[in-house]
Structures are given as structure tokens and as C-alpha cells.
Amino acid sequence: MKRELNSWFSPALQKDMPIVSYGDYGFALLLVPTAAADYLEYERFQLMDTLAPYINSGKVRIFSINSINNESWLNNEMLGEHKAIRQNQFNEYVYNEVVPFIKNATSLETPIITCGASFGALHSMNLFLKRPDLINGVIAMSGVYDLTEYTKGFFDDQVYFNSPMHYIPNLSDHNYLEQIRRSNHIHILTGSGAYEDPSASGTFAKVLYDKGINYELDIWGEEWKHDWPTWRAMLPLYLETRF
């Protein structure tokens, strides 16, 4: 498959940020890494191998970016306020730099779907819900959607506004909600095996339901653990059957 590496100095993050893309055509799938991982994580764990048929056929073009979790929520030496600032800078990087890069590499009409596993699922969901005018949907695998799971007790307005479990129940702007409701691709997937938390997915799905937001909740069995074999099974199945 075609594979391209790019990088630029991010004004939002004040550092070089690499991005890798796979393929030539199709809708854009923007991968956000797990926990403290980097932009090549999904490739290292053979996810690209399982997605190769969809990439090579032109169904999807995949873009993968770095996380900055080590510079925010996973940095134990950092003040909570500074972690929250870094989170917002990451959001701005995606909205103001990555999205235009993807549109330039594809077309202005190309849909962008965010996708991630574990901590990447929370980021992917948050990125979509905050800017449904820029992001067209989300595939979230094995996530929790309450940012306080990662903040070690810290809570302020910026945690609130990056925690879908907190801000979605209070969202009342009709136009904003309608933009979210227009998406046909809000997919919440989880296993029920070791280290999975299917109740977190179910609880968040109920939040969306209460807001009249259409979603798909798919809870797999106890043989599916919080690990790469699960995500290597989930994502190809959804590309095959939902897109």
C-alpha cells in the first residue's frame, strides 16, 4: 500500500508533529493513538496489515498522528491546569492543522472519521463531539468517556469541556446538537474481557440517547480483551460493514 510520512512544526503545540498516511483514496480515517503512544503505533501492532484490503481498494485513506498524553494527563510532574492547557492545544492542532492537511491531501468534500482505542477512543469521541462541523463521525473502541478517569482528581472548566460524559448532558444549543445528530457514524465498540469496561460504553451511549443522538453500541463478549487482537478484529469489520 502507499505510505507517506510528513511532519511540520505545529504552532499550537510548539513542536514538530509527524503524521503518516496510508492509501490514495476513500474517506479519511484519522487515528488517535492509545495512552502514551505515537503515530506509528497502529502500524507496529499490525492494524494496517488487517486494513490493507480497504486501503488498497480505495475505500479508506488512513492518517495517524502522535498523542501528547505524556505532556498532559499522563505527566505526573505537571500541574493539572497545565495538563488541561496542553489538552486544548492538542485539540487546536487537530482542528486547525491536521484537518486542513487531510483536506489538502484529499478534497474539501472528503469526510473525516476519527478513530481510536482506549485513551484514543476518548480523544476521538471528544474531537468529533466538539467540532461536528469539521469531523463527520467516530469509531471509538474500548474507551471511557469521562476524562476524570485520567486526571487524578483534578477538575476545572477545561476538564469539563473535554469530558463528553460531563458536557454532553448539559448541551442545549439546538444547532450544535443537530450537527452531531446528522452523523450516521457514531460507533461505540467494546469487549467484555480483561481490562475492558463495557459499562462505561453503555453509560455514555445512554447520555447520547437522552440527547436524541443516534449511535451504535456494540458490546463484544468476554473473550475480547482490552488489547490489540480485539481492535484488529473490530476495525476491519466496521470498515467492511458500516462504510
ABEGO torsion letter per residue (X at the ends): XBBBBBBBBBAAAGBBBBBBBBEABEBBBBBBBBEABBAAAAAAAGAAAAAAAAAAAGABBBBBBBBAAAABAABAABBAAAAAAAAAAAAAAAAAAAAAAAAAABBAABBBBBBBBEAAAAAAAAAAAABAAABAEBBBBGBBABAAAAAGGBBBAAAAAABAAAAAAABABAAAAAAAAABABBBBBBBABBGBBAAAAAAAAAAAAAAGBBBBBBBBBAABBBBAAAAAAAAAAAAAAAX
